[in-house]
Structure formats: C-alpha cells, structure tokens
Amino acid sequence: MGFEHTTKTRYWLIKHIGANIRGGTKIENTGANIHGGRKIEHTGANIFSGRKIEHKGANIFGGRKLPKLPLFLIALLFLCFAPYSRVLSEPSPVQIRFSHVDGANTPRGWGALEFAKRINRAMEGKIEIEVFSDGVLYNDNQAIEAVAMGALEMAAPSSDKFKGFVPGLQLFDIPFLFNDINSVHKAIDAGIGRKIKELFEQRAMGITLLGFWDNSFKQFTCNTNALQTPLDFKDLKLIIGDSEILQAQINAFGAYGYQTEYSKVYEMLERGIMDGQEDSACNIYNFNYNKVQRYLTFSNHGYMGYLVIINQNFWKSLPWTMRKQMTAILKDVTAEVREKAIDLEKRYKLMLRDYAELNSSFEIVDLSQEEKRVFRESAKETEKMFYDIVPEEWIKRIRDCQ
C-alpha cells in the first residue's frame, strides 16, 4: 500500500513498502523522519515489537549526526583503557601470606623467600606468596593459631611448638636418638614423616602439614663442669626445651630442667642462677652464651626443625594441579634448605672453635660414638614411659636404619 502528498502539504514524502506498521513485517522508511523531518532508514525491524533495528545516518531522537572522532584520539583512548580492561577480564591472583620469625640469612628465612620466588614465577600470576619474616605478623605460637583459624595461610613454626597439638612430635626431643642429620632425613623420608602428616589430619586442627625443614642439632653448655657422661649431669640446673620426654630424661640423668623465655637465658647464665642450657651452635654464638659458660659439649643430642604448614580449607580449595605443582616446588626447596642448614651449623661450630682457641676460659668437648652410645643406653628406660606419646615402632625404625 502506498500514498503521496505534494510539497504544498504539511507532510513530507513517506513511502511504506511491503509492511504493515503494526504487523511487524519489514518496514522501510525512505526520505523522512516522521517526527524530526530528517532522513532515517529502518531495515528488518518491527517498530513496536523491539526486534533488530538499523539506524543509518542520524540520531533518531536528537536529529543530529554524531561527529567522527580523529584516529589519533581513538588510539589514545585505547592505550589508556587497555590495561584496565585486562585487569577486569583476568581473575585476581590467589594471595598467600607466609609468616616466620627468622631473618633472611637463616635456613628457614632463605627457604621461605626461595619458595615464594619459585611459586610466584611458576604460577604466572595465579598465586602470589608474600613472606613476613622476623615475627612481624606473628610469633610461632600465634602463627599456629592463625593458620588453624584461617587468619593466615602459611607458616613455618618450630616443631616443638606443636607438642600440645601433636604430642608424637616429641620424637625429636628424645636425647641421642639420632646419630646424625642423615638419620633424621631417613626417618622423615622413609615413612615417619608421612605418619606425622596423617596425625595432623586426624587431629582436625584445620592445619595441613606440607613439609619438614631443618634447623640444626642442640648442644649442651655448662659453667661448672664438662658434660661428657650421664653422671656429669648430677644436681645441675639446666634450661631446656618445653618437652615432657626431655624433662624426664634430664631428671633421669640427675639434673633439674627448667623452661624460660629466650630473652632471659643470658642473664640467668651470667648471674649463675642456672648452670647450663641446650641450644644450637648458631644461637649459642649469636646470643653470646659462650661468653658466660665455661664448657660446650658438641653432643648433637636433639634435633631442631621447622614444620611448613598451611590452612587445611585453603589448601583443599586450590585446584589439584596447583597443589601438585606447589608440593613439587616445596620438595626441591626443602632439599636446598637441608644443605644450607648443614653449612650454617658447620660455620657456627667453626666460629665457636675459633673462639675457644683465643679464650682459655672456654673449652669444647666432642662426644665420641662410644660416649653417645652410653647416653643412648641410659635413655632407653625413660623412653618406655612415653610409648603412648611416641610410638615404639617409630623409635625402633629409627634405630634400625642407623
């Protein structure tokens, strides 16, 4: 249907070809805008039903054609907004906070930084680990609670801090159980490490144990006499770690064990309130215990280590492929942490020997294998008292593989 009005009338030329305005079939308006008086072409649309409409050459309501932007301005706008569009289109990386209390030059400090560096590089922005060292976020005890509650993702506390959660970890406190650091690694890698990880899951603490990092062995210092046999401990007052097994063993040697804060150890030794203590060669040197003690026994009687932990729910929320990759990287870093811990202990032992050569008031005793065997035999009766805490099977397996 079509109709025409001449230019003398108040309407302009309008053609309706092949369409019913309300029916929704193709409509073509050529030559005029019914309302604005300018040319508009509508192709393939139903004005009332809202299907596709193509507007050519004009703004339907404003009646004016939009201006064309210069090419250089379009390019400038693209460069300005492209980075933001990328951020909006890509998912944010998973954030992991890793807390510990050591400096960067320690095995634990180096391990945390190296693990973070390798994960951040390998994950290509999917995971970002930030390390908080020197206890700036939490001390060891606080970190354990924070990881359990989900307030912190990862930490590497000392293994002896878990005795209230996983008593079996007092395995490492049994005096003279391990001949050397290789014996510790064999025990951890040969199955006892897996058993300890299972204990964490069974305790339902909200913590997953990922790995074991070395610190070093503990040594004895004393101000009254050299500690070379169990009889040398009689009536001594010693500062020791907070462990039921260690306490019982020291008592069996005839000595008295006490616990105190690190900040008070030096003063108590200097003033003679305590006769001696146990600690790593690194701490003995750095805290100047060698300056207020006459005798140092390189006994290697107890292992000091760290546990790399992560919040259980957070760990399980990560895709399996991510967990597999993180586990593999942690295994590689752990091997290097072990080497660095061995090197660090050797270096501090050498520094203590150098100090002894220059100071006649400080003497070092090295226990022979036979002397260690005597200590080990004297400890066996005490061990039996704690089979409900540390399985006898674990102790037997360690002794068999040495």
N, C-alpha and C positions, 0 to 999 in steps of 0.2 A: 504494500500500500504506500502511496506517495502523494504529496501535495506541495504547492508552491504559493508563496506570497511575493509580490513585486516589491522593489526597494522603496516604493512610496509608503508602504505599510510600516508599522512599528516593530515588525519582526524581521529577522534576517532569514536567509535561506537555510532550511533544515531538511535533510533527507533521512528517512528511515527505510533502510533496505533490508528485507528478509527477516524482520524481527517483530516480535510483539513485546512492547516495553515491559509489561508485567509478566510475560510468559517465560522470560529467561533465555530465549534463544539469542543468537548472535545479534549484536547491535552495532551499527556503525554510524557515528555522528560526524559528519563532514562539513566543515565550513564555519561552524559557530559553536560557542559555549552558550547553552540555553540561558544560564544565569549571568555570565560575565561578558559575553559578547565576543570572546576570542576563540580561535580555532582549537578544538580538542578532539582527539580520536580515541575511542574506546573500542578495543578489539577483543572478541571472545569472552565477553563477560555479561553477567546478569546484574544490572544496576541494583536491584533490590535484594538478591539472594547472597551477594557478597563473594561470588567466585572471582577468578582472576581478572584483573583489570590492568590494562596497559595505558599509561598516560604518556603522550608524546608532545613535547614542545611547550608545555606550560604547567603552571601550578593551578590545580582546579579551583582552589578557593582564593588564592591571592591574585590570580590572574596575571602573575609576572613570571617570566622565565628565570630559573636560578642561574647565577653567574658561574662561569667556569673558573676553577682555581688554577693558578700557574703550576706547571710541572715541578718547579723547584720547591714550591711550598708544600705540595703533596709529598715529595721526597723527604722534606724536613720533618713533617708530621709523622711519617712512617718511622724515621730514625728515632724520634723522641719517644714514641709509644711502643715500639717493638720490644724493648726489654721488659716492659710491664706486662705486655701480652704473654710473654714467655713465662714470667713468674706466675701469672694467673692460670696458665694452661698446664704447668708442671706441678706435681704434688710436692709438698714440703718434705724435707728430709726428716727421718726419724732421729730425734735428739737423744743422746746418751751421755749422762754425767758420770764420770769415773772419779771416785774420791779415794785418797790415801793420805798418810801422814808423813811420808818421807820426802826428801829433796830429790832433785833430778839426777844427782850423781850416785844414787844408791841402786841396787838391783831392782827393787820394787818401783822406784821412781822412773828409771830408764824403761822398764818393761811397760808401764802404763802409757808413757809417751810413744813408745815404738808401736805398741798395739793400736793406739788411736791413729797414728800416722798411716799405718798399713791398711786399717779398716777404711778410713776416710778416702784413701786413694783407690782401693779395690772396689768399693761400693759406688763410686762415681756419683756422689750426691744423694744416694738413697739413705745413707746413715751418716751421721756426724757425731763423733765422740769428742767431748771436751773433758780434759783432765784437770782436776783440782787437787793440787799437791799440798804438802806441809800442813795438813789438817785445817785448811781454810774453810772447808764446809763442815766436816765432822771429824771427831776423833774415831778410833777404831770401834769402840763400843757403840757410839752414836750411829756410825755408818751401818753397822749390822742391823740396828733397829730401823733405820731409814730405808734400807733395801727391803727388809721384811714388810714394811708398811706401804711400799711403793712410792715413798717420797724421794728416793734416789734409785737410779737404775743399776749402777755397778760400783763395786768397791773391792779392795784387797786387804782386809784386816789380818792381823797376826792370828795364826791358828789357835794360839792359847786363849784367845778371846771367846772361843766357841764352846768352852767346856760346859757351860750351863745349858747349851742347846744340843750339842752332840758330844756327850762325855767320852765316846770312843776315841776322840782326837787326843786324849791324854796318852795315847800310844806313844806320841813323840816326846813325852815327858819322862818315860821310863829311863832311868840313868844307865848309860853304857849299853843300850840295846843295839845300837847301830855301830858297826866297825868304822864306817866312813860314809862320805856323802853318796858314793855309788850304791851302798847298801840301802840308803833311803830311796834313791831313784828306782832301784829294782823293786822294792816293796810297793811303791806308789804305782809304777807302770805295770807290775805283774798281776794286779788284781785287787790289792787292798785299797788303792785309790778309788776304784770303781765301787767297792763296798761302802766306802765313806760317802761317795756321791749318793748312793742309794739311801743311806741313813738320812741325808738331808731331805730327800723326797718323802721318806716315811714320817719324818717329824712334822711335816706340813707347816713349815715355818714361813712359807712364802718366798723361800730362797732356793735358787738352783746353784750348785757348786760346779763351776766350769773348769777349774784347774788349780794346780799347786805350784807356787813359786818359792824358790829358795831364799833364805837369808844366810844363815851360817850355823855353826855349832856353838854351844855355850862352853865357856871355860870358867874355872874357879880362880878367885883371888882370895888371899888371906893375909892378915897383918901379924899373925902370931907364929905360924909355922907353915912349912910346905905341906901341901895335901897330896900325898903320894900313895897312901893306903887307906882303907876304911877306918883304921884305928886313929889316923891323924885328925879325924873329924870330931873326936870326943869333946863334948862340952862347948863346942864353938857356937856362936850366934851368927847365922848366915842369912843374908837377904836372898830369897829365892822366888821363883815364879809361883803364881797362884794355881797350884795343882795338888789335888789330894794324893796322887801317886808319888809325886816328888817330895811332898811333905812327909809322907810315911817313910820314904826311903832315907831321907836325911835324918829322920828320927832314928831309923834302924842303924845308921852309922854312929849314933850317939850325939848328934848335933841338934840344934834347935833352928827351925826355919821360920822366917818372918817375911811378911809382904809389906811393901811401902811404895810410895809414888817415886817415879824416876827423879823428880826434882829434889828429892830428899836423900837420895842414896849417897851422894858425895859427902854431904855434911855428916851423915851418920858414920861413914867410914873414917872421915877425918877426925872426928871427935872421939872415936873409939867406942861408940855406942854399939856398933856391930863389928864383928871380927872379919867378916868377909862377905862375898857375894858371888853370883854367877851371871855372866853375860857374854856377848860376842866379843871377839877381839876388836872389832870396829868400835863398839860402844865403850869398851874398857879404855881404848886410846882417846877417843873423842871426848869422853866425859872425865878424862884425867884420873881415873881410878888408880892407874899405875903410879901416880904421884903420892897417893895416900895408902898404898898397900905395899908390903914387902915382897910377897910371893905371888907368882902367877903360875898356875898349872894348866898347861895345854892338855886338857882332859877330853875334849870333844864328847862330853857326856850326854848332851841333849841337843836335839835338832830344833832349830828355829826356822819357821817358814810362814808363808802367807797363803791365804785362800782367795782365789779370784771368784767372786760371787756376783750374781745378777738376780734382779727381782723375777720370781717364777712366772707370774702372769705376763709380765712384759716379754720375757723370753719366749713363752709359748705363743704370744701374739705375732711374733715375727714369722715371715714365710720360712718354710723348711729350707729353701735354698740359701737364704740369708744366714740361718743358724749354722748350716753346714759350712759355709764359707768362713764365718767368724770362728768356728771351732778349729778349722784348719789353720787359720792365721794365728790363733792363740797357741796352738801346739808348736808352731815354728818359733814364736816369740819366747815361749817357755824354755825351749832348748837353749836359746841365747841368754836368757836370764840366769839359767843354771851356770853357764860358763862365766858370766860376769860376777856372780856370787862367789864362785871358787877363786877367781882372780882377786876380787876385793878382799876376801879373807886372807889369802896369801900375802897381799900387800900390807895389811894391818898387822899380821903376825910378824912380818919382817920389820916393820916400824917399831914394834914393841921390843924385838930382839936388839935393834939398834939402840933403843933407849936403855936397855939393861946393860949393854956394853959400856955405855957412858956413865951409868949410875950404879955404883956398887951396892947401894941400898935396895936395889930392885933385882930379884932373882927369878929366873924362869925354870920350871921343871917340865920336862916332856915325859909323859907316861909311856912306858914300853907296852908291847902287846901282852906280855905276861901280867903286868900290873893291871891292865884293863880287864884281863880275864878274871883276876881276883875280885875286882869290883863287881863284875858281871855275875859271878857266882854268889856273891854276898847279897845281890839284889833279887835273886830268884824267889826266895821265900816271901818277900814283900809283894812281888808281882801276883802271887796266887791269891792274895787278898782282894784283887781288883779284876778278877776274871769276869765278873758281872758287868764291868765297865768296858774293859778292853778284852775282847775275846781271846782265849788261849790259842785258838787256831791262828790268829794274826801273829802273835808273838812267836809261835813255833815256826810259821812260814818264814818269818824274817830271819830267825836264827839258822834255819836250814839252808837259806840261799846265800849265806855269808861264807 
